[in-house]
Amino acid sequence: MGDRSKARKLSRDADKATYLSTLPKGRIKRVLYRLHPKRVIKYWFSREGGIMALKLTGVAILAGFFLTVGLFAYFRKDLPKIRDIAGSNLGGSITYYDRTGQTVLWQDYDAVKRLPVEGNQINDYLRKATVAIEDKDYYKHGAFDTRGILRAASKDLSGGGSVQGGSTITQQFVKLNQQWTDDRTITRKVKELILAVELEREYSKADILTGYLNIAPYGGVEYGAEAAARDYFQIGAKDLSLAQSAMLAAIPQAPSYYSPYASHKYNSAVTVDTFDAGKLIGRQHYILDQMAKQGYLTQAQADEAKKVDVLASVKPQATKYQNIKAPYFVLAAKQELQQVYGKNMVQRGGLKVTTTLDMNMQTKSEELTASNLKNITRYGADESAMVAEDVQTGQIVSLVGGTDFFNADHGQDNYAAGIKIPPGSSFKPYDYATLINNNNNVGAGSVLYDSQGAIPGYPCTNKNNPKIDKTANCLWDYDFRYPGAIPLRYALGGSRNVPAIKAMLSAVPNDNSKSKVDSINKVISTASAMMSNTSDQQKNQKSYNCYSDEALTQTTQCYGASAIGDGAFLHLDDHVNGLSTLARLGNAIPRTYLLKVVDASNKTIKEYTQPKGTQVIKADTAYIVNDMASDYKASYLPGSCTDTSCTALNRGGYKFQRFNGWKFAVKTGTTNDNYDGLMTSWSSKYAVVTWVGNHTRNVALTTSMEALTEPLARGFMEYAHTDQKPVNWTQPADIKTGPAFVIRNHVALGSIEPSPTNDLYPASYTGGAKADNTSTITDKISGKAATSCTPELAKQTAYNSNAQFWNIDQFMGGNANSASSVKTSNVAVPTDDVHNCNDTKPSITLTAPNNCGSSCTITATVTQGTHALTDSAYSATPGTVTFMLAGQVINTSNVSDSPSTVSFTYSPTSSGSGALTATVVDSVLYQATSDAQTISYAAVAANPITTFSASPSKYTWSGGASPYNVIVSSSGITLCSTASGDCVPSPKVPIGTKVTVRDSSGSSLETTVSGSP
C-alpha cells in the first residue's frame, strides 16, 4: 500500500511539473494565462476541476451550516419561548363571576379587550374566512411560505426599502404574540421565522389558528374573535353567521380603516372618522368569493351572504363599565387581585375570577341602599355604603360602595372599600376588647366613671358645651349627661364617650408613657390585627390610622379621640373583618373577595381554602364583648325586645339585637362633627357595616344617625338570617361569672335599668368582684346614694351599689390590672344630685260632691313644684294622679302639664261612705296628697239583659246597662259595639254560630244566630 501511494504521489508531482513548464514565466502572467475563458472552461470540465468543485461545494455547505447555526444562536438568544399559545402574555379581559361561577359580573379590560376561548368556541366560518384571506395555503406549507417570501423579496428589491409581505398566519401569530410593531426589518423577520418554526414543531395547525384568532386585532380595543363577536354583534364567536364571520375576517389587515369602531357612528369616543364602510363591505364580499373559490362553500352560499346588511347588526361600542353588576364590589375584588398578583399580571389579563359575591345578598343590599336614599337625602346625606362578610370564612358576600356608580362627579368613589372613613363610636368594641384582653381585673361588670375630669388630652378646665364654646376642653358625651359609675356593659351599650376613652388609655397595665401613647398604640395595633388586612400586613401598616394631612396620606400618632373614632380613619371592609374577628371569638383571618382565579391556559392559580387564622385576642374576651354589644337592655336604642325577638317601631333607629332566636351584636357610630354615621352588627354567621354621609365629606347631617343607618344594618341582618337555624356564640368553658356593680340610674334613651347583679369575667380575672352584701339606700332617680333630701318614695334598698368594689378607673383611684383589698378609696361616693332640700313639691286640690249617688264627676287640679310633673329625662317615672276612696284606688291617670285638671266619672259598685283623697307624684318622685273629703255613694241596681235575638244581619236585645258588646262566644271576636239595644254585625258570622251580648255591668246573654241569610 505504501509503495503504490508513493508511486501515485510521484506521478502527480510529475504531471504538475509538466503543467507548470507550459506556463509563462512570472506570477501575473501565469494568473492571466489561467483566467483565459477557454482554459477556465477546460479546467472545470476536467477531472481535476470536478474534484475541486466537489471540495468547494463541501466547504460551502459546511460554512453555510455553521453560519446558519451561528445566526440562529445569535438571534435566538434574545427571544422568548412561546409557551402559551393562548397568548396570556398579552393584554386581555379579566372576567369576574359571582361565587357560583355562573353569573358574569364584569369583563375588565384596559387597552385590550380580549376573551380567549377554546377552538370549538369559534365558528368554523370565521376560521375558514381567515385562512381564505390571510393565508390560503396555510394547511400546505410549514411555518413560512418560501414562494411568498421570494415574491415579497423580489418586490422589495425592485422597489427598494424594507421587506414586504410574505407572512403566514403562523408568522402573524408570532408577531402579535410577541407584541412586535410593524417594523419590517430583516432582523425582525429572521426572529419571526425562528419562532414560527419552533411554534409549528410544538403545535398543530388548528391550535395555531385558534391562537391567532384569540389575539387578532378587530378594531377599537377588541382583540380576539370572542371579544369582537360580543361587542360587534352581542353573541359568542361560536354563534357568528357566515356574513358576520366574513366581515370580522376583513378587519385585521387594517383595523383603523375597516373597523366600524373607527367611526363616530359606532363609537362615541371617535372624533375623526377613518372607517370606510364601502371598502369593508367590498373586502367582505371578496372574502366570500375567495371562500367559494377555495372550496369552503358554494358560490350560491357566498352570494346569499352578500345580501345580508351586516352593518345593520353592528352594535355601538360598549363603555368600559357598561352592563357591570355589583360595580363597587367588583372593583374592590380587582384591587385585591392587584395586591396579591401585582398590577402587571392583572393588566396582562386573560383571567377568570370567581369572587365571593352572593348575588342574593348583593341584590338585597342594593335594594336597601336605594330604598333608604330618600330618607338620608332629607337630612343632608347623599351617599351611603354597606359591606357584609361571612364570619366563618372571611369572605365578603356583598358590598355597596355608593348610591350611584355612574354619577359623573363622584359615582366611582367607593365608600365601602376605597375611601377612608372615621368610624365614630363604632370603634368602641376594640377599646373594650383590648382593655379586657390585656388586664386581669376587668370584666363586663367592672366600673369606669362616666364623669368629666382631667385625663390625657382633655385638661377639663372649661366644662361648657364644645359645640357652643370652642374653648371648652372637657371630654363630653353626646347627650351631655354623666351618670357617674357605670359597668362596662352599659358603657358600651350606652355608647358613652368618657368610659371608652378611659378604656383606651388603660389598655397597657401601669402605662407611664406620655399621654398614654403606649396604651393608645396597643388598642390600634390590636384593632388592626383584628381587621387582618392582607395588603396592610404586606406593607407592615395598620388598618386604623391618624393622619397629619387632609389628603390622609401621612400617618401620625393617634391620641385619645381615636378611641371614639374621631380623627382616625379606616376602610369599612377592614372594619367589618375586625368585627368578624370578634364574632369568630378572637380568631383573625384575612378578608377576601376571591374564591378562584384561573389563567388564560385554564390553569388554576388560586383557589380559596379555609384559613386557620390567628388568635389575636382571647376567646373569652371576644365572647364578653359580643355579649355586651348584643345586650338589648344595655343598648341606648329605643324599643323593646324579648330573649328571642325585638318589636319593630314605626321609625328607624330601634333595637334589633334579637331576631328569630339569633343574637345580633349592634354598635352605632357618629362622628363629633356629624359628618359620618355608621351602624355595625354581627352574629356568629354574618357581620355588616353601614355608613351614610355626604360626598363632599363636610356636610353635617341634621338628624340622629341611627334613623339613617338602622334600616340598612337591621335590614341586611334580618334578611341574611331569615330561615336560618339560630346558632349563637358558645360561651367558653373557662369564663367566670361573678357579682357586678349594679347601675340603677337611667344611662341613656333606651337602656333598661338596673344592670345585672352578676356578670361575665375572663378566665384570667383575678379581681375582687365580691357580692356587696351591705345594703345601701339609693335614690331611684339618680341611681346614687340617697341623702336626707331624697324623698321617701325615691328611696330603695340596693345591693352591689358600691362602685368601689369594681372600680378599675385609674383616673378615679382604680386599677385595671390588680384588685384592691380595700373597699374604700379617696373617691367620694356619688350622692343624689337630683333632689335638693330646697325643692318645692307639687300641689293638688280635690273637687267632688258630698253625695256621689250612683254616678258623679271627681276632679283634681295639679300644679308642679320645682320639677316637671313629667320629664323626658326621667321617662321611667311619668307624673301620675291617684284617687283613693275608703282606702281603695278608684282611678289613676297620667299628668304632664302644669297646671292640669284631671277628671273622671265614678260609678260605684257598692254603697256606703268614705274618705276620698287624690295624690300626685311628679317625675322625680316628689308627692303631695290633697285634703280628705268624705262622700257617700250608692251602687246602681242590677238590670240584667233579658232578651237577645240574632239574625245573620242584625242583633237585638233588651235590658242591661249600656254600652254593649256582642262577641263570638267561642273566640271572643267582637262583632259590634253600641249604646243602644241593637246593632249590625261586622263581620257577619254563619247561621248556627253562638254569640254573646255583654253590658257594662257584666250582665250577658248568649243566643244562636238563626234565620235567613
Sequence and secondary structure as in RCSB ss.txt:
>XXXX:A:sequence
MGDRSKARKLSRDADKATYLSTLPKGRIKRVLYRLHPKRVIKYWFSREGGIMALKLTGVAILAGFFLTVGLFAYF
RKDLPKIRDIAGSNLGGSITYYDRTGQTVLWQDYDAVKRLPVEGNQINDYLRKATVAIEDKDYYKHGAFDTRGIL
RAASKDLSGGGSVQGGSTITQQFVKLNQQWTDDRTITRKVKELILAVELEREYSKADILTGYLNIAPYGGVEYGA
EAAARDYFQIGAKDLSLAQSAMLAAIPQAPSYYSPYASHKYNSAVTVDTFDAGKLIGRQHYILDQMAKQGYLTQA
QADEAKKVDVLASVKPQATKYQNIKAPYFVLAAKQELQQVYGKNMVQRGGLKVTTTLDMNMQTKSEELTASNLKN
ITRYGADESAMVAEDVQTGQIVSLVGGTDFFNADHGQDNYAAGIKIPPGSSFKPYDYATLINNNNNVGAGSVLYD
SQGAIPGYPCTNKNNPKIDKTANCLWDYDFRYPGAIPLRYALGGSRNVPAIKAMLSAVPNDNSKSKVDSINKVIS
TASAMMSNTSDQQKNQKSYNCYSDEALTQTTQCYGASAIGDGAFLHLDDHVNGLSTLARLGNAIPRTYLLKVVDA
SNKTIKEYTQPKGTQVIKADTAYIVNDMASDYKASYLPGSCTDTSCTALNRGGYKFQRFNGWKFAVKTGTTNDNY
DGLMTSWSSKYAVVTWVGNHTRNVALTTSMEALTEPLARGFMEYAHTDQKPVNWTQPADIKTGPAFVIRNHVALG
SIEPSPTNDLYPASYTGGAKADNTSTITDKISGKAATSCTPELAKQTAYNSNAQFWNIDQFMGGNANSASSVKTS
NVAVPTDDVHNCNDTKPSITLTAPNNCGSSCTITATVTQGTHALTDSAYSATPGTVTFMLAGQVINTSNVSDSPS
TVSFTYSPTSSGSGALTATVVDSVLYQATSDAQTISYAAVAANPITTFSASPSKYTWSGGASPYNVIVSSSGITL
CSTASGDCVPSPKVPIGTKVTVRDSSGSSLETTVSGSP
>XXXX:A:secstr
 HHHHHHHHHHHHHHHHHHHHTS SSHHHHHHHHTSHHHHHHHHTSHHHHHHHHHHHHHHHHHHHHHHHHHHHHH
HTT      TT TTS   EEEE TTS SEEEEE SS EE    GGGS HHHHHHHHHHH TTTTTS SS HHHHH
HHHHHHHHH SS      HHHHHHHHHTT  S   HHHHHHHHHHHHHHHHHS HHHHHHHHHHH B STTEESH
HHHHHHHHSS GGG  HHHHHHHHHSTT HHHH GGGSTTT TT SS    HHHHHHHHHHHHHHHHHTTSS HH
HHHHHHTS GGGG      TTTT SSHHHHHHHHHHHHHHH HHHHHH   EEEE   HHHHHHHHHHHHHTHHH
HHTTT  EEEEEEEETTTTEEEEEE  S TT TTTTT  TTTTS B  GGGGHHHHHHHHHHH SS  TT EEEE
S   BTTB  S  S TTT TT  S   TTS   EEEEHHHHHHTT HHHHHHHHHTSSTT  SGGGHHHHHHHHH
HHHHHHT HHHHHTT  SSEEESSTTS SEE   GGGGGTSSEEB HHHHHHHHHHHHTTTEE   BSEEEEE T
TS EEEE      EE S HHHHHHHHHHHT TTT  S S B SS B   SSSS   SEETTEE EEEEEE TTSS
 EEEEEE SSEEEEEEEE TTS    SS HHHHHHHHHHHHHHHHHTT         TT EEEE     S  STT
  SS  SEEEE TT         S EEEETTT SB  TTS GGGEEEESS  GGGSB  GGGT  SSS  S S  
SS   B  S  TT    EEEEE  SEEET EEEEEEEE  SS SS GGGTTS  EEEEEETTEEEEEEE  SSSE
EEEEEE  SS EEEEEEEEEE TTS EEE   EEEEE       EEEEEE SS EEEEES SSEEEEETTT  EE
EEESSSEE  SS   TT EEEEE TTS EEEEE  S  
